[in-house]
Amino acid sequence: MTAIPVRRRLTWRVPVRRILCLLPLVLVLAVAVRHRSVLVEGFAHLATARWPWLVAALGVTCLTWVAAAVTRQGALVERLPAGRLLATQFAAGAANHLLPTGLGASAVNLRFMTVCGVSLSRSSAALALYLLAESIARVGLLLALLLAFPQALRLGPLLPDGTSAPLLITAVAVVCAAAAVVLLVGRLRTAVFGFVRTALGEARSIHTRPTRVLALWGGSLAFPALQAGVLVTVGLALGLDIPVTHMALAYLAATVAVALVPTPGGLGSVEAALVVALVAAGGPVAVATAVVLAFRIITVWLPLLPGALTLGALVRLKVI
């Protein structure tokens, strides 16, 4: 009698896995149809660009996945299979552009680590350490460039007059409300404190291993620097007449500004913030818009279909 439920579970599991393999392709098609005007205009700008710089942009984009893989490995004591780890980062990039910012990549990497035998609590701690290190590195690079080139970015146009104080008050209120909920709800408090203890233990273990420290923080610094490098090479390809350091600073400022916006891969919000930041750095509006569209074609749309296919293949092969 026990064999019948097992057979039923097996017959249901196969179609569900096949559906999960096809789902990324369906989402890619839906997102592409929704943003078809952006695709048409972006490819039109690429056709007028200087190809050597575009090839460089493609190469730097590929290096961002390597940097992400290095950082993921640096956040975990166990050694992960390098090839599957790199393929997972490529697939996670596609998932990240199909789901609200950060959720897609986090879910894919969390599943990958658990399949590799890492417990859910330690996988979550490694994920949190990765996100924290990458955020610190991104903000640190931004502050370093602002200190080195204080006149590179006119911050006035980035925020409308009178909005900075309300935004600050809102952020403080949200943090205080979250802290109050954690402290007042017993089960949630126990879960959060347990996770913090696990995360701190993992961070201490990581920082006793020089190779892991180098991978974690070196990769965390390389990842946003390489992303900024893609924007710089695209800007050079389209003749954006502002200094390279100003373009890099504009990218970091824009991505930090939209980090909390819950849109799929930042689609829409990132483009708007990048255009505003490039104009604030001294670029003409028309050229800045063309650069941002071409940049998103190279970093989002070109890798999206192969990334979705890779994601489906990893699901089918039970890597994730």
N, C-alpha and C positions, 0 to 999 in steps of 0.2 A: 504493500500500500504506500510505502514511502517513495517508491520509484516514480509514481505518477506526478507528484508535485515537482520533482527534479526535472522530469522531461518538460513539463510546462514552463518551468523557469528557463530552460535552455532554448525552447522554441521562441520564447518572447525576447530573450537576450540578443539573438542574432539580428532581427529586424531593427531593434533599438540602436544597436551599434552601427548598422548600415545607415540609419537615419542620421545619426551623429556624424558619420563620414560625409554625408551630402549637405548637411546643414550649413557649413561654412560657405559652400559654393552658392547656395540660395541667398545667403546674407550678402555676399559680394555682389551678386546680380542686383539685389534690391538697393544697396547703397550706390552702386554705379548708376542705376536708372535715376535715382533721386538727385544725384550730383552730376548728371550728364553735361550740363552747361559748363561746369567747372572743368570737366575732362576735355571737352572740345576746345575751350579757350586755353587751357594749360598746354595741350599738345601743339596748338598753333604757335604759342610762344617758344616752345622747344624747337620748332622747325626753323626759327630765325636765330637761334643761339649759336655760339661758337662751340663746335663739337669737342675739341680737346678738353675744355673745362667741364663739359657735361659728362664725358667719360671719367674724369677725375671725381665728379660728384657721385657717379655710380659706384666707383671704387671705395670712396669714403663711406657711402651708405652701407656697403657690405661689411666694412670694418666695425660699424656700430653693433652688428650682431655678435661679432667676435668679442667686443668689449663687454657686451651684456653677458655673454657666456662666462667670461673670465670673472666678472663681478659675482655672478650667481655661484660659481664654484668657491669664490673667496668667502662667501657668507655661510658656508657649510664645511664642517670638519671632514665628513666622508668624501671620498673621491668619486665624482660622478663620471659616467662614460662620456668622453669628450665629444664624439661624433653625434650621439643622441642629444647631448646637451646643446650643441650648436644648432642642430635641426629644430630643437624645441624652441630656441629663441627666435628663429625665423618664423616658425608657426605662431608663436606667441605675439609677434608683431602684427600678424594678420588679425588674430583674435582681439588684440588691443584696439584695433580700428573698427571693429564690428560691435563692440560692447562699450559701455561707459568707461571713461579713461581709467586705465590701470587694472580694471576688473578682469578683462580678458587675459592679459599676460599673467596676472597673479594666479588665476584659476589654472591655466595651463601649466605653469611652473610648480604650483602646489601639487597638482596631480602627478607630474613627472617625478618629483622627489618622493612622494609616497609610493609610487610604483617601484622606485629604486630601493625601497626598503626603509626609508627614513620615516619615523613616526610623524603623525599629523601635527603634534605639538611642536616638535623640533623643526618640521618643514615650515610651519607658520612662523616660528622664531627666525629662521633663516630668511624667509620672505620679508619680514619686518626689518631685519638688519639691512638687507639689500636696499629697501625703499628709503630707510633712514640715511644710509651712506650716500646713495645717489642724490638725495635731496640736499644733504649738507654740501656735497661736492658741487652741485649746480649753483646753489646760492653762494658758496665760497668763490667760485669762478666769477660770478656776476659782481660780487663786491670787490674782488681784486681788479677787475677791468674798470669798474667805476672809480676806484681809487687811482688807478694808473691813467685813466682818461676821463677826468671829471666833466669835461665839456662835450663828450662824445654823444650824449643822449639828453635831449631836452625833455625832462620828465613832465613838463606842464601839459603837453597834448595827450599824455597817456591816460590821465584821469580828469574828468570834468571838474570844474571848480566846485568846491564844497562837498565833494564825495569822499574824500580821504578819511575824514573824521567819522562819518556814519559807517564806512566799511570797517574801520578799526573797532568801533564800538560793537558792531555786529559780530566780528570775529571773536572778540573777548567774551561776548554773551554766549556764543555757541560753545566755546571751550568751557566756560563756567557751568553751563547747563549740562554738558556731557559729564563733567567731573561730579556734579551733584547727583546725577542719575546713577553713576557707578558707585558712589559712596552710600546711597540710600537703598539700593536694591541688593539684598544680601547675596543671592546666587550670582548675579552679575559681578559684584565686587570680588567674590571668591574666584570666579573664572578669570577676571582681568588680572588680579594679583598673581594667580598661578601662572598665567601666560607671561607676565612681566618677569617672574622669577626664572622661568625657563629661558626667556630671551636673554636675560642678563647672564645666565650661566653659559649659554651658547656664545655670546659675545666675548666673555672672558676666555673660553676655550679657543676661539678663533684668534684672539690677539696674543696668545702664547705661541702661535705658529707663524714665523716670519713670512713664509710663502703665502699663507692665507691672507695675512695683513696686506701684503703687496698686491695680491690679486683683488682683494675687496676694494681698497682705496685707490689703487692705480686704475682699475677698471671703472670705478665710480667717477674719477676725474676724466678718464678718456672718453666715456660715453657722451656726456654733454658737449665736450670739446669737439668730438667728431661730428656730432649733429650740427653744431655751429659751423664746422668746416664744410658741411654739405651746402648750407645756405650761402656761405662765402663763395664757394666755387660756382654755384648757380648765379650769384650776383655778378661774378666776373664774366660768366658766359653771356649774360644779357647786358653787360655794360653799365651796371649800377655804379654811379660815380660817387661813392663814399669809401673811406678807408676800410680796409679789411677788419681791423679791430673794432670799428664802429658797427659793422655788420654782425660780427660775433656777439658783441654786447647787446645789440638789438634782439638777436635770437634768444639769448639767455633771459633778458628782461621780459620778453613776451611769453616764453614758456613758464617762467615762474609766476607771472601774473594770471595765467589761465590754469594753473595746476589744480585748482579746486573746482573747476567747472565740469559738471558731470555730463559731458556730451561724448558720443562715440569717438574715441581717438582724438578728441579735441576738434573734430571736423566742424568748421565754421568759426568757432571761437579762436582757434589758433591762427587761422588765416587772417582774421580781422586784427588780432593783436600784433601779428607780425607786420602787416602793412602799416599800422599805426607806429610801431616801434621803428621801422625803417625810415618812415617819414620824419619821425622825431630825431633820427640820427642824421638827417640831412638829405635823404633821397627824394627824388621826384615821385609824386603819387602814382603816375602811370607806370613808370619803370618798377617801382616797389611792388605794385600789384602783380605785374608780370613775373617778377622774381618769385614772389610767394606762391603763385599758381604753379610755376614750373617746379619749384621746390617740393610742393605737395605731390605733384605727379611722380617725381623721382622717389620720394621717401614713403609715399602711401600707396598710390595707385598702381605703379609698376610692380611692386612686390606683393600686392594684395592677392591676386589670383594664384601665383605659385605658392604663396604663404598659406592660402586656404587649402590648396591641394596637399601641401605638406602636412597641414593640421589633420586633414581627413586621413592621410596615410598613417600618421602616428597613432590616431585613434584605432584604425583598422589593425595595425600591428601590435596594439596594446602597449605602446610605449608611454602613452598618457591615458 
